[in-house]
Amino acid sequence: MSHDPARVERIKENLAAARARIEAACHKADRDPAEVSLIAVTKTRPAEDVRILASLGLSDVGENRDQEAAPKAAATADLDLTWHFIGQLQTNKAKSVAAYADVVHSVDRARLARALGDRAAAAERRLTCLVQVNLDDDSQAGVLGPRGGVDPADAVELAARIDGHEALELGGVMAVAPREGDPYAAFGRLYEVACLIRDRYPRATMVSAGMSGDLEAAIERGATHLRLGAALLGDRGPIVG
């Protein structure tokens, strides 16, 4: 099936603009752009957009909801893609997510890590997991953030739980910047947690931070993976196809 030429051109232009922003931010931060990976978040977008992105050389795809991700991954199974699950995840969805995801960014409790590991082992797969860290200033210690995330003080302990499961690979950390406040300061706190975990687990080098509106702050604060949706695919609309 041929792609809509207008849609291809729009996504191509958006991808070029996003990469230009990334390169500029890396130059300002004295970082190599090759250190920063771009994950296309295709929430509410059809599988056709995933195919267009793949045709343009982008193979990292992220989804927030299993209800969208599972059928989209199945519809594009012929492509060589890396699927990132980035949304809050209920334990009862672990079996489904472990069947197609390569990386789960949103692990914020030991029970979820164990469920993902057990399901991945049953499917004879190995799953990379990131510790989601809560960066909201007004959150209470020991309480998950409104969008998920473990308290920074508990992140190393959760990392140990992930590392200890035979079917899981500890990848690093992930966070969403607070809706209010300075993203630079928030991502700075994330980087401190990332360094603590990396000191203990040297292979856990991923720092998943930054979206369309705050990627520059994330890059300055050490992000290795950016999660971009609107910047690549436009404002979210209803799923078609």
N, C-alpha and C positions, 0 to 999 in steps of 0.2 A: 504494500500500500504506500502510495506516495504521500509526502508531507505537504501541508498547506504552505506554499512558498512565502506568503506574507507572515505566517507565524514563525517559520524558520528564520526569516530575516530579523523579526523583532527579537527573538531569543538570542540570535547571534549578536545583535547590537548590544543587548543587555549584558550578555556574557563578556563582551569586549570592554564595556564600561566598568563592570564589576572588577575585572582583572586589572584595569588601569587604576582603579581606586586602591586595590590591594598592593600593586607595585609602588604607588605613590606613598602609601602608608608604610610599607616596608623600607623604602628609601629614607623616609623621615626618621624611622626607628633604627636605622642602620642594621636592617635585617635582610637576608636573602629571600626573595619571593618564593623560591623553591621550598622554603621551610613551611610554607602556609598552603594547606589544602582547602579546596572549595567543595562544600557539600551542597548540592541543589535540593532544597526542601520543596517537594512537589505536592504539599497539602492542598487539597481541593482541586488539583489539576489532573487531567486525564493521563493515561499511560502513553498516549501519543506524544505529550510533552517530554516524557522520559526518553522516548525514542529519539526525539529531536536533539535533546541534550547529548545523548550518546553519540549521535551522528556528528556532533560538534566537538567530540573528544572529552566530554565530562562523564566520568563513570561512577562518581560517588553520589548516591541519592539518599535523601533523608525523608522520613515520614513521622508524623506525630501520633497517628491512630492506627491500631492494628486493623480496624475494619476497612481502612483504605489501603494500607500497606500490603496486606496479604494478597488480595486479588491483583494489585498492581505489580507486585513482584512476580506473581505467577504469569501475568500477561506479557512480561518482558524477560522471561526466564532464558530466552535465547541470546540475550545480551550479556556481555561480561561486565556485570555491575557489582559494586559493593553497596549493600543496603545498610543504612544507619537508622536505627530506631531511636528517636530523640524525645518522644513525649512521655508524660507520666504513664506508668505501666502498672496495671493491676496484676497481682500474682496469678490469677486464673487465666491470664492471657499469655503466660510464659511459654506454654507448649506451642502456641501458634507462632509467636515471635521467634522462638529458638529454631523454628523450621526454615526461616528464610533470612533473618537478619544476620549480618556479619559482625556488626558492632552495635551494642546497646549503650547509649550515652546516659541513660536516666536511671541508673541503679542507685537507689537512695536508702536501702534497708537490707539487712542480712537475709531476711526471709525471701525477698525477691531474688537476691543473688543465688541463693540455694535452689530456688525453683528454676531459674534459668539454667543453672549448671546441670541440674538433674535432667531437665528436658533436653538440653543439648547433648548430654551423654547418651540418652536413650535414642536420639536421632543420629548418633555417631558423628556429631559435629563438634567443633570447638568455637567458642563464642568470645569475642573481645568485649569486655565491659569497662565502662568508665564510672567513677564515683561522681554522682551529681551532688554538687555543693550548694547549699542555700546561702545566698548573698544578701538577703533582705535584712536591713539593719534592725528592724523592730521585731524580729522573730525571737521566740523564747528558746533557750538552750534545750536541746533534746527533742524539739518538735519539728517535724517536717515543714518546709516552707509551703506557701500557698500553691506554688507551681512545682512542688517537689524539691528535694535536696536535703541532704544530711547536714547537721550542724558542723561547721568547720572543725570543731574540736573532736568530732567523732569520725572524721573522714579517714584517718589512717587505720583505725580499727576496721572500718568497712572494707578498706583496700585489702587488709589481711584476709578477710573472709573471702573476697573474690579470688585472691591469689591462691588461697588454700584449696579451691575446688579444682579437681582434675580436668574438667571440661571447660574451664574459664581461663581467659588470659586477661590480666589486669593491664588496661591500656593507658590509664591516666585519669584525668578529671574533666568534668563538664559543669557549666553553670549558665544561668540566664541572668543578665543584669537586672537589678531592681527597676521597677517602672519609674520610680522617683530617685533623684540623687545622681551622683557623678559616676558614670560607668567606668572611668579610669580608676577611681578608688576601689570600686567593687571588683573589677578584674585584677587589680593589684592584690586584693585579699585572696582571690582564687589562685594567683600565681604563687603566693606564699604556701598555700596548701599543696599545690602541685609540686613544689620543691621538696616539701617534707616527704611526700609519697615517693618521689623519684629518688631521694637519698636512700630510701629503704629498698625500693624496687626500681633499679636503674632502667629497665626496659619500659617502664610506664611513662612514656614521654609525651603522650597526647594531652593537649589543653584545648578542649572544645569550648570556644567562647566567641561571641560576636555574631550579630545578625545584620540585616540590611542597614539598620539605623546606627549601629555602633561598632562597625568592623574596625574602624581606625583605632578606637580605644583598645579593642581587644588585641590588635596586632602590636600596639605599643607595649601592652602588658603581657606579651609572650604567647598569644594564641597560636596553635599549630593547625587548627581546623575551624573554619568559619561555616556557619549554617545560614545560607542565603535563600530566601524564597521570593519575596516581592521584587527584589533588585534584579532577579533573573527572569521571573515569569509574570511580573505585573501584579496588581492588586488581586487578592484572592476572590475568585468567583465560584459559582456552583460547578460541581464535577460534571463533565460531559464525556460520554464514551467510556 
